[in-house]
Amino acid sequence: MAASVVSKKTFLVIALSAFIFVPVHAFGDDTSGRAKLIGSWQPQDPGAKESGAWTFEQKGNDRIRVSYTVKDQKVFEFECNTTGMDCEVKDSGKSAKVSMWYIGSKLVELETKGSEVVKRRFGVGDGDSLEVETIPVQPNGQTEKVQFRRVSR
């Protein structure tokens, strides 16, 4: 009887381990996709409403530096963690809070400036194209998607 209890416990441990670790592996960290984001990006359409350039620099395992430049003037630049914790930043000279995290290979940014809240999703396509989806959360507004291309290094 003791042998069957041990084998049931062993089976339970194996089954539980498979349940816990398989989903992590299946939906896990997409670091190769995330690495494609690093670099500088400019709009594919020079006449696009969003005419600035984005730059992303990896700073350690869970930090990233982000800058947004319009006509060679930095509108904002900040370094923040990618674990979802708030970072205090300046955007166009105004105090703001930013939190960032990854969903798969997409970088998500949530920026709060006063009562205004904007969510952005940065997703790299074929390696040389970046889609920036801007979602006004507060006040509610129209979602915009702008395509960018990698600036040659």
Contacts in CASP RR format, 6 or more apart in sequence:
PFRMAT RR
TARGET T0000
AUTHOR 0000-0000-0000
METHOD contacts of the structure
MODEL  1
MAASVVSKKTFLVIALSAFIFVPVHAFGDDTSGRAKLIGSWQPQDPGAKE
SGAWTFEQKGNDRIRVSYTVKDQKVFEFECNTTGMDCEVKDSGKSAKVSM
WYIGSKLVELETKGSEVVKRRFGVGDGDSLEVETIPVQPNGQTEKVQFRR
VSR
27 104 0 8 1.000
28 104 0 8 1.000
29 102 0 8 1.000
29 104 0 8 1.000
30 102 0 8 1.000
30 104 0 8 1.000
30 105 0 8 1.000
32 105 0 8 1.000
33 104 0 8 1.000
33 105 0 8 1.000
33 124 0 8 1.000
34 102 0 8 1.000
34 104 0 8 1.000
34 105 0 8 1.000
34 107 0 8 1.000
35 58 0 8 1.000
36 105 0 8 1.000
36 124 0 8 1.000
36 125 0 8 1.000
36 127 0 8 1.000
37 56 0 8 1.000
37 105 0 8 1.000
37 107 0 8 1.000
37 122 0 8 1.000
37 123 0 8 1.000
37 124 0 8 1.000
37 130 0 8 1.000
38 56 0 8 1.000
38 57 0 8 1.000
38 58 0 8 1.000
39 55 0 8 1.000
39 56 0 8 1.000
39 57 0 8 1.000
39 150 0 8 1.000
39 151 0 8 1.000
39 153 0 8 1.000
40 53 0 8 1.000
40 54 0 8 1.000
40 55 0 8 1.000
40 150 0 8 1.000
40 151 0 8 1.000
41 53 0 8 1.000
41 54 0 8 1.000
41 55 0 8 1.000
41 56 0 8 1.000
41 130 0 8 1.000
41 148 0 8 1.000
41 149 0 8 1.000
41 150 0 8 1.000
41 151 0 8 1.000
42 52 0 8 1.000
42 53 0 8 1.000
42 148 0 8 1.000
42 149 0 8 1.000
42 151 0 8 1.000
43 50 0 8 1.000
43 51 0 8 1.000
43 52 0 8 1.000
43 53 0 8 1.000
43 146 0 8 1.000
43 147 0 8 1.000
43 148 0 8 1.000
43 149 0 8 1.000
44 129 0 8 1.000
44 147 0 8 1.000
44 148 0 8 1.000
44 149 0 8 1.000
45 147 0 8 1.000
48 146 0 8 1.000
49 144 0 8 1.000
49 146 0 8 1.000
50 132 0 8 1.000
50 134 0 8 1.000
50 144 0 8 1.000
50 146 0 8 1.000
51 70 0 8 1.000
51 71 0 8 1.000
52 68 0 8 1.000
52 69 0 8 1.000
52 70 0 8 1.000
52 71 0 8 1.000
52 75 0 8 1.000
53 68 0 8 1.000
53 69 0 8 1.000
53 70 0 8 1.000
53 148 0 8 1.000
53 151 0 8 1.000
54 66 0 8 1.000
54 67 0 8 1.000
54 68 0 8 1.000
54 122 0 8 1.000
54 130 0 8 1.000
54 132 0 8 1.000
54 148 0 8 1.000
55 65 0 8 1.000
55 66 0 8 1.000
55 67 0 8 1.000
55 68 0 8 1.000
55 69 0 8 1.000
56 64 0 8 1.000
56 65 0 8 1.000
56 66 0 8 1.000
56 107 0 8 1.000
56 122 0 8 1.000
57 64 0 8 1.000
57 65 0 8 1.000
58 64 0 8 1.000
59 65 0 8 1.000
59 79 0 8 1.000
62 81 0 8 1.000
62 82 0 8 1.000
62 83 0 8 1.000
63 79 0 8 1.000
63 80 0 8 1.000
63 81 0 8 1.000
63 82 0 8 1.000
64 79 0 8 1.000
64 80 0 8 1.000
64 82 0 8 1.000
64 100 0 8 1.000
64 107 0 8 1.000
65 77 0 8 1.000
65 78 0 8 1.000
65 79 0 8 1.000
66 76 0 8 1.000
66 77 0 8 1.000
66 78 0 8 1.000
66 79 0 8 1.000
66 80 0 8 1.000
66 100 0 8 1.000
66 109 0 8 1.000
67 74 0 8 1.000
67 76 0 8 1.000
67 77 0 8 1.000
67 78 0 8 1.000
68 74 0 8 1.000
68 75 0 8 1.000
68 76 0 8 1.000
68 77 0 8 1.000
69 75 0 8 1.000
75 91 0 8 1.000
75 92 0 8 1.000
76 89 0 8 1.000
76 90 0 8 1.000
76 91 0 8 1.000
76 92 0 8 1.000
76 93 0 8 1.000
78 87 0 8 1.000
78 89 0 8 1.000
78 90 0 8 1.000
78 98 0 8 1.000
79 87 0 8 1.000
80 87 0 8 1.000
80 89 0 8 1.000
80 98 0 8 1.000
80 99 0 8 1.000
80 100 0 8 1.000
81 87 0 8 1.000
81 100 0 8 1.000
82 100 0 8 1.000
82 101 0 8 1.000
82 102 0 8 1.000
82 107 0 8 1.000
83 101 0 8 1.000
84 99 0 8 1.000
84 100 0 8 1.000
84 101 0 8 1.000
85 99 0 8 1.000
86 97 0 8 1.000
86 98 0 8 1.000
86 99 0 8 1.000
87 97 0 8 1.000
87 98 0 8 1.000
87 99 0 8 1.000
87 100 0 8 1.000
88 95 0 8 1.000
88 96 0 8 1.000
88 97 0 8 1.000
89 95 0 8 1.000
89 96 0 8 1.000
89 97 0 8 1.000
89 98 0 8 1.000
89 111 0 8 1.000
90 96 0 8 1.000
91 111 0 8 1.000
91 113 0 8 1.000
94 113 0 8 1.000
94 114 0 8 1.000
95 113 0 8 1.000
96 111 0 8 1.000
96 112 0 8 1.000
96 113 0 8 1.000
96 114 0 8 1.000
97 111 0 8 1.000
97 112 0 8 1.000
97 113 0 8 1.000
98 109 0 8 1.000
98 110 0 8 1.000
98 111 0 8 1.000
98 112 0 8 1.000
99 109 0 8 1.000
99 110 0 8 1.000
100 107 0 8 1.000
100 108 0 8 1.000
100 109 0 8 1.000
100 110 0 8 1.000
101 107 0 8 1.000
101 108 0 8 1.000
102 108 0 8 1.000
103 121 0 8 1.000
105 123 0 8 1.000
105 124 0 8 1.000
106 121 0 8 1.000
106 122 0 8 1.000
106 123 0 8 1.000
107 121 0 8 1.000
107 122 0 8 1.000
107 123 0 8 1.000
108 119 0 8 1.000
108 120 0 8 1.000
108 121 0 8 1.000
108 122 0 8 1.000
109 119 0 8 1.000
109 120 0 8 1.000
109 121 0 8 1.000
109 122 0 8 1.000
110 117 0 8 1.000
110 118 0 8 1.000
110 119 0 8 1.000
110 137 0 8 1.000
111 117 0 8 1.000
111 118 0 8 1.000
111 119 0 8 1.000
111 120 0 8 1.000
115 138 0 8 1.000
116 136 0 8 1.000
116 138 0 8 1.000
116 139 0 8 1.000
117 136 0 8 1.000
117 137 0 8 1.000
117 138 0 8 1.000
118 134 0 8 1.000
118 135 0 8 1.000
118 136 0 8 1.000
118 137 0 8 1.000
119 134 0 8 1.000
119 135 0 8 1.000
119 137 0 8 1.000
120 132 0 8 1.000
120 133 0 8 1.000
120 134 0 8 1.000
120 135 0 8 1.000
121 131 0 8 1.000
121 132 0 8 1.000
121 133 0 8 1.000
121 135 0 8 1.000
122 130 0 8 1.000
122 131 0 8 1.000
122 132 0 8 1.000
123 130 0 8 1.000
123 131 0 8 1.000
123 132 0 8 1.000
124 130 0 8 1.000
125 131 0 8 1.000
127 150 0 8 1.000
128 149 0 8 1.000
128 150 0 8 1.000
129 147 0 8 1.000
129 148 0 8 1.000
129 149 0 8 1.000
129 150 0 8 1.000
130 147 0 8 1.000
130 148 0 8 1.000
130 149 0 8 1.000
130 150 0 8 1.000
131 145 0 8 1.000
131 146 0 8 1.000
131 147 0 8 1.000
131 148 0 8 1.000
132 145 0 8 1.000
132 146 0 8 1.000
132 148 0 8 1.000
133 143 0 8 1.000
133 144 0 8 1.000
133 145 0 8 1.000
134 143 0 8 1.000
134 144 0 8 1.000
134 145 0 8 1.000
134 146 0 8 1.000
135 143 0 8 1.000
136 142 0 8 1.000
136 143 0 8 1.000
END
